[in-house]
């Protein structure tokens, strides 16, 4: 598997996010979800028609502890 694309760097006030579009995935370090999504849009450059296929989720807190997403019933 190829090395993952990483946008930004971990640091103070930088959360870790995972972003994906179609079959591609990247890591983004940004202070907010909004700025992480902007970086993902700039990287993937989806058309307006397929912009809804782009996703961004929180993966690590500022102190780099992982965030686990679960489905609660």
BELTA-V820361 format. One record per backbone hydrogen bond with DSSP energy under -0.5 kcal/mol. CO is the residue of the C=O (numbers start at 0). NH is the residue of the N-H. Records with the same first field share a line. If there is no record, write none. Layout:
# BELTA-V820361
CO: NH ; NH
This chain:
# BELTA-V820361
4: 26
6: 28
10: 13
12: 14
14: 29
15: 58 ; 59
16: 27
17: 56
18: 25
19: 54
20: 23
23: 20
24: 4
25: 18
26: 6
27: 16 ; 29
29: 14
31: 35
32: 36
33: 37
34: 38
35: 39
36: 40
37: 41
38: 42
39: 43
40: 44
46: 50
47: 50
49: 52
50: 53
54: 19
56: 17
58: 66
59: 15
60: 63
64: 60
66: 68
69: 71
